Amino acid sequence: MPERREWLVIPDTNFLLVPGQFGVDIISELNRVLDVRFRIAVPNVVLQELEVIERKSRGKDLLAIRMAKKLAERFEVVEIGRFGERPIDDQIYDFAVRKGQVIVCTNDKGLKRRLRERGVPVVYLRSKKILELEGMLG
């Protein structure tokens, strides 16, 4: 049987803030919920958005953003578009639908619904403490 290629896991900005906001270890949780080979890649526009919101943030929010940036450094960067050109959710959606074999990590209900309508698997935070996968990894 040929080996299936690995899935690309794409987190959006809010998903990267989960460890700092809720204390959830998203890496071990992804390993728990995804029973497939995968690698995490952070969209270039997400990194740029983190930079922008870091400049406007204070206190706990700032700590969560710095944690998110530190976490993002551990992964490759995937070029999906240009910051400020179109909403980041739309860029993530288009990339996932176009590329295939992509799992998107988001807590954005609108983005999640659109992705699921196109058959793209989504991982999201449930009850502020565990990650859950919605969709088939076939």
C-alpha positions in Angstrom: 0.0 0.0 0.0 1.5 3.4 -0.9 2.2 5.7 2.0 -0.2 8.7 2.1 1.5 12.0 2.1 1.4 14.1 5.2 -1.3 16.7 5.9 -0.4 20.4 6.2 -1.8 21.9 9.4 -2.5 25.6 9.1 -3.3 27.7 12.2 -4.9 31.1 12.1 -4.0 33.9 14.3 -6.5 33.3 17.1 -5.6 29.6 17.2 -2.0 30.5 17.9 -3.2 32.6 20.9 -4.9 29.6 22.5 -1.8 28.5 24.6 -1.4 32.0 26.1 -5.1 32.6 26.6 -6.3 29.2 27.8 -3.1 27.3 28.8 -3.8 24.6 26.3 -0.7 22.8 24.8 -1.9 22.9 21.2 1.0 20.7 19.9 0.3 17.7 22.2 -3.4 18.2 21.6 -2.9 18.2 17.8 -0.9 14.9 18.2 -3.8 13.5 20.2 -6.6 14.4 17.8 -4.8 13.9 14.5 -4.2 10.3 13.7 -2.3 11.1 10.5 1.2 12.3 9.5 1.2 16.1 9.6 3.4 19.1 9.7 2.5 22.6 10.9 3.0 25.6 8.7 2.2 29.1 9.8 0.8 31.4 7.0 3.0 34.5 6.4 -0.1 36.7 6.8 -0.7 35.3 10.3 2.8 36.2 11.4 2.3 39.7 10.0 -1.0 40.0 11.9 0.7 39.0 15.1 3.3 41.7 14.6 0.5 44.3 14.1 -1.6 43.3 17.1 1.5 43.0 19.3 2.1 46.8 18.9 -1.5 47.5 20.0 -1.6 45.1 23.0 -0.9 45.3 26.7 -0.9 43.0 29.7 -2.2 39.5 29.3 -3.0 40.0 25.6 0.6 41.0 25.0 1.9 37.9 26.8 -0.4 35.7 24.7 0.8 37.3 21.5 4.5 36.9 22.5 3.8 33.3 23.3 2.1 32.8 19.9 5.1 34.3 18.1 7.5 32.1 20.0 5.4 29.0 19.2 5.2 30.1 15.5 9.0 30.2 15.3 9.1 26.4 15.6 7.3 25.9 12.3 7.9 26.6 8.7 6.2 29.6 7.1 3.9 29.1 4.1 3.3 32.0 1.7 -0.5 32.2 1.1 -1.0 35.8 0.2 -0.3 39.5 1.0 -1.1 41.1 4.3 -3.8 43.7 4.1 -4.8 42.8 0.6 -7.8 40.6 1.6 -9.1 39.3 4.9 -6.8 36.7 6.3 -9.7 34.2 6.8 -10.4 34.5 3.0 -6.8 33.8 2.2 -6.6 30.8 4.5 -9.9 29.5 3.0 -8.7 29.9 -0.6 -5.3 28.3 0.2 -6.9 25.3 2.0 -9.5 24.7 -0.8 -6.9 25.1 -3.6 -4.1 23.0 -2.1 -6.0 20.1 -0.6 -4.7 17.8 2.1 -4.9 20.7 4.5 -6.3 20.9 8.0 -7.1 24.4 9.3 -7.0 25.3 13.0 -9.4 28.0 13.8 -12.0 29.1 16.4 -13.7 31.4 13.9 -17.2 30.1 13.4 -17.7 31.6 9.9 -14.4 30.3 8.6 -15.0 26.9 10.1 -18.5 26.7 8.5 -17.1 27.7 5.0 -14.3 25.2 5.2 -16.5 22.4 6.3 -18.9 23.1 3.4 -16.0 22.5 1.1 -14.9 19.3 3.0 -11.8 20.8 4.6 -11.1 19.3 8.1 -11.0 21.8 10.9 -9.5 21.6 14.4 -10.9 24.0 17.0 -10.8 24.6 20.7 -13.7 23.1 22.6 -14.8 24.1 26.1 -11.6 26.3 26.4 -9.6 23.2 27.2 -9.3 20.5 24.5 -9.0 20.5 20.7 -11.5 18.7 18.6 -11.3 17.7 14.9 -14.3 18.1 12.7 -14.2 16.4 9.3 -12.7 13.2 7.7 -9.0 12.6 7.2 -9.5 10.2 4.3 
